[in-house]
């Protein structure tokens, strides 16, 4: 991939979502066979 993203999940429910995304089947180019869509994201900046 072209982009590396660092972060952490906020709670166990968020971790469950991250694990589910990591288990999505991929094709030969390591891309998801079906689109993975994040419907809501909250970003907390350090110090906020």
N, CA, C and O atoms as CSV, one atom per row, in Angstrom:
chain,resi,resn,atom,element,x,y,z
A,1,UNK,N,N,0.805,-1.178,0.000
A,1,UNK,CA,C,0.000,0.000,0.000
A,1,UNK,C,C,0.856,1.253,0.000
A,1,UNK,O,O,2.049,1.220,0.299
A,2,UNK,N,N,0.229,2.325,-0.334
A,2,UNK,CA,C,0.922,3.604,-0.377
A,2,UNK,C,C,0.870,4.342,0.941
A,2,UNK,O,O,1.715,5.200,1.199
A,3,UNK,N,N,-0.091,4.034,1.773
A,3,UNK,CA,C,-0.304,4.826,2.974
A,3,UNK,C,C,-0.241,3.949,4.217
A,3,UNK,O,O,-0.875,2.896,4.281
A,4,UNK,N,N,0.518,4.387,5.184
A,4,UNK,CA,C,0.559,3.729,6.482
A,4,UNK,C,C,-0.123,4.651,7.471
A,4,UNK,O,O,0.192,5.839,7.538
A,5,UNK,N,N,-1.051,4.111,8.236
A,5,UNK,CA,C,-1.802,4.920,9.190
A,5,UNK,C,C,-1.565,4.368,10.582
A,5,UNK,O,O,-1.665,3.164,10.814
A,6,UNK,N,N,-1.250,5.262,11.503
A,6,UNK,CA,C,-1.050,4.883,12.892
A,6,UNK,C,C,-2.205,5.425,13.712
A,6,UNK,O,O,-2.715,6.512,13.438
A,7,UNK,N,N,-2.609,4.684,14.696
A,7,UNK,CA,C,-3.676,5.143,15.573
A,7,UNK,C,C,-3.958,4.076,16.610
A,7,UNK,O,O,-3.263,3.063,16.688
A,8,UNK,N,N,-4.969,4.313,17.389
A,8,UNK,CA,C,-5.385,3.307,18.350
A,8,UNK,C,C,-6.892,3.351,18.469
A,8,UNK,O,O,-7.518,4.384,18.231
A,9,UNK,N,N,-7.461,2.238,18.834
A,9,UNK,CA,C,-8.910,2.183,19.008
A,9,UNK,C,C,-9.263,2.661,20.411
A,9,UNK,O,O,-8.473,2.526,21.345
A,10,UNK,N,N,-10.451,3.217,20.539
A,10,UNK,CA,C,-10.843,3.865,21.788
A,10,UNK,C,C,-11.378,2.899,22.835
A,10,UNK,O,O,-11.285,3.166,24.033
A,11,UNK,N,N,-11.938,1.775,22.390
A,11,UNK,CA,C,-12.565,0.861,23.342
A,11,UNK,C,C,-12.691,-0.523,22.719
A,11,UNK,O,O,-12.303,-0.732,21.569
A,12,UNK,N,N,-13.235,-1.463,23.478
A,12,UNK,CA,C,-13.313,-2.846,22.990
A,12,UNK,C,C,-14.258,-2.979,21.801
A,12,UNK,O,O,-14.028,-3.820,20.931
A,13,UNK,N,N,-15.306,-2.177,21.741
A,13,UNK,CA,C,-16.216,-2.232,20.593
A,13,UNK,C,C,-15.489,-1.788,19.324
A,13,UNK,O,O,-15.680,-2.375,18.259
A,14,UNK,N,N,-14.660,-0.756,19.439
A,14,UNK,CA,C,-13.876,-0.287,18.294
A,14,UNK,C,C,-12.850,-1.329,17.871
A,14,UNK,O,O,-12.596,-1.507,16.680
A,15,UNK,N,N,-12.265,-2.009,18.836
A,15,UNK,CA,C,-11.309,-3.074,18.528
A,15,UNK,C,C,-12.001,-4.194,17.768
A,15,UNK,O,O,-11.435,-4.744,16.824
A,16,UNK,N,N,-13.215,-4.537,18.169
A,16,UNK,CA,C,-13.977,-5.571,17.461
A,16,UNK,C,C,-14.164,-5.196,15.992
A,16,UNK,O,O,-14.039,-6.050,15.114
A,17,UNK,N,N,-14.461,-3.934,15.721
A,17,UNK,CA,C,-14.629,-3.468,14.340
A,17,UNK,C,C,-13.315,-3.591,13.580
A,17,UNK,O,O,-13.304,-4.056,12.440
A,18,UNK,N,N,-12.208,-3.183,14.192
A,18,UNK,CA,C,-10.901,-3.273,13.539
A,18,UNK,C,C,-10.556,-4.725,13.204
A,18,UNK,O,O,-10.018,-5.004,12.133
A,19,UNK,N,N,-10.860,-5.634,14.106
A,19,UNK,CA,C,-10.600,-7.059,13.862
A,19,UNK,C,C,-11.463,-7.554,12.709
A,19,UNK,O,O,-10.975,-8.280,11.844
A,20,UNK,N,N,-12.737,-7.173,12.683
A,20,UNK,CA,C,-13.622,-7.588,11.589
A,20,UNK,C,C,-13.098,-7.088,10.246
A,20,UNK,O,O,-13.114,-7.825,9.260
A,21,UNK,N,N,-12.634,-5.843,10.202
A,21,UNK,CA,C,-12.088,-5.295,8.952
A,21,UNK,C,C,-10.851,-6.081,8.528
A,21,UNK,O,O,-10.665,-6.342,7.339
A,22,UNK,N,N,-10.009,-6.458,9.480
A,22,UNK,CA,C,-8.778,-7.182,9.144
A,22,UNK,C,C,-9.053,-8.579,8.604
A,22,UNK,O,O,-8.184,-9.183,7.975
A,23,UNK,N,N,-10.254,-9.097,8.843
A,23,UNK,CA,C,-10.592,-10.451,8.418
A,23,UNK,C,C,-11.405,-10.495,7.123
A,23,UNK,O,O,-11.852,-11.566,6.712
A,24,UNK,N,N,-11.600,-9.342,6.477
A,24,UNK,CA,C,-12.342,-9.285,5.220
A,24,UNK,C,C,-11.534,-10.006,4.142
A,24,UNK,O,O,-10.333,-9.767,4.016
A,25,UNK,N,N,-12.171,-10.883,3.362
A,25,UNK,CA,C,-11.453,-11.577,2.285
A,25,UNK,C,C,-10.883,-10.582,1.270
A,25,UNK,O,O,-11.513,-9.573,0.951
A,26,UNK,N,N,-9.680,-10.886,0.767
A,26,UNK,CA,C,-9.019,-10.018,-0.205
A,26,UNK,C,C,-8.691,-10.790,-1.476
A,26,UNK,O,O,-8.670,-12.021,-1.489
A,27,UNK,N,N,-8.436,-10.036,-2.547
A,27,UNK,CA,C,-8.078,-10.657,-3.819
A,27,UNK,C,C,-6.559,-10.807,-3.925
A,27,UNK,O,O,-5.845,-10.601,-2.944
A,28,UNK,N,N,-6.075,-11.157,-5.089
A,28,UNK,CA,C,-4.648,-11.370,-5.302
A,28,UNK,C,C,-3.799,-10.128,-5.098
A,28,UNK,O,O,-2.597,-10.229,-4.854
A,29,UNK,N,N,-4.415,-8.954,-5.197
A,29,UNK,CA,C,-3.701,-7.691,-4.983
A,29,UNK,C,C,-3.859,-7.211,-3.543
A,29,UNK,O,O,-3.509,-6.076,-3.222
A,30,UNK,N,N,-4.384,-8.070,-2.682
A,30,UNK,CA,C,-4.609,-7.773,-1.263
A,30,UNK,C,C,-5.600,-6.631,-1.055
A,30,UNK,O,O,-5.502,-5.874,-0.089
A,31,UNK,N,N,-6.549,-6.522,-1.972
A,31,UNK,CA,C,-7.628,-5.539,-1.840
A,31,UNK,C,C,-8.902,-6.278,-1.454
A,31,UNK,O,O,-9.118,-7.408,-1.892
A,32,UNK,N,N,-9.746,-5.654,-0.641
A,32,UNK,CA,C,-10.983,-6.326,-0.233
A,32,UNK,C,C,-11.814,-6.744,-1.444
A,32,UNK,O,O,-11.945,-5.990,-2.408
A,33,UNK,N,N,-12.371,-7.949,-1.385
A,33,UNK,CA,C,-13.231,-8.452,-2.453
A,33,UNK,C,C,-14.494,-7.589,-2.537
A,33,UNK,O,O,-14.985,-7.307,-3.630
A,34,UNK,N,N,-15.012,-7.176,-1.394
A,34,UNK,CA,C,-16.151,-6.262,-1.327
A,34,UNK,C,C,-15.700,-5.000,-0.597
A,34,UNK,O,O,-14.833,-5.055,0.275
A,35,UNK,N,N,-16.294,-3.863,-0.959
A,35,UNK,CA,C,-15.919,-2.599,-0.321
A,35,UNK,C,C,-16.123,-2.648,1.184
A,35,UNK,O,O,-17.100,-3.215,1.674
A,36,UNK,N,N,-15.191,-2.049,1.908
A,36,UNK,CA,C,-15.320,-1.840,3.351
A,36,UNK,C,C,-15.621,-0.354,3.523
A,36,UNK,O,O,-14.836,0.495,3.100
A,37,UNK,N,N,-16.758,-0.042,4.145
A,37,UNK,CA,C,-17.193,1.344,4.281
A,37,UNK,C,C,-17.263,1.718,5.756
A,37,UNK,O,O,-17.938,1.054,6.543
A,38,UNK,N,N,-16.565,2.781,6.122
A,38,UNK,CA,C,-16.666,3.325,7.475
A,38,UNK,C,C,-17.754,4.388,7.437
A,38,UNK,O,O,-17.614,5.397,6.746
A,39,UNK,N,N,-18.825,4.169,8.171
A,39,UNK,CA,C,-19.953,5.098,8.138
A,39,UNK,C,C,-19.784,6.254,9.115
A,39,UNK,O,O,-20.418,7.296,8.953
A,40,UNK,N,N,-18.939,6.083,10.123
A,40,UNK,CA,C,-18.729,7.136,11.111
A,40,UNK,C,C,-17.336,6.986,11.704
A,40,UNK,O,O,-16.918,5.885,12.063
A,41,UNK,N,N,-16.626,8.095,11.802
A,41,UNK,CA,C,-15.286,8.097,12.383
A,41,UNK,C,C,-15.166,9.329,13.273
A,41,UNK,O,O,-15.590,10.421,12.895
A,42,UNK,N,N,-14.588,9.145,14.453
A,42,UNK,CA,C,-14.316,10.271,15.340
A,42,UNK,C,C,-12.815,10.336,15.565
A,42,UNK,O,O,-12.189,9.333,15.909
A,43,UNK,N,N,-12.238,11.517,15.372
A,43,UNK,CA,C,-10.802,11.700,15.553
A,43,UNK,C,C,-10.583,12.566,16.785
A,43,UNK,O,O,-11.116,13.671,16.888
A,44,UNK,N,N,-9.793,12.049,17.717
A,44,UNK,CA,C,-9.411,12.797,18.911
A,44,UNK,C,C,-7.938,13.135,18.772
A,44,UNK,O,O,-7.101,12.239,18.656
A,45,UNK,N,N,-7.622,14.394,18.783
A,45,UNK,CA,C,-6.227,14.816,18.668
A,45,UNK,C,C,-5.585,14.831,20.045
A,45,UNK,O,O,-6.249,15.076,21.052
A,46,UNK,N,N,-4.297,14.567,20.073
A,46,UNK,CA,C,-3.554,14.571,21.326
A,46,UNK,C,C,-3.719,15.918,22.021
A,46,UNK,O,O,-3.531,16.969,21.409
A,47,UNK,N,N,-4.069,15.877,23.295
A,47,UNK,CA,C,-4.260,17.096,24.053
A,47,UNK,C,C,-5.684,17.613,24.050
A,47,UNK,O,O,-5.996,18.562,24.769
A,48,UNK,N,N,-6.560,17.006,23.254
A,48,UNK,CA,C,-7.966,17.438,23.211
A,48,UNK,C,C,-8.752,16.839,24.347
A,48,UNK,O,O,-9.951,17.092,24.469
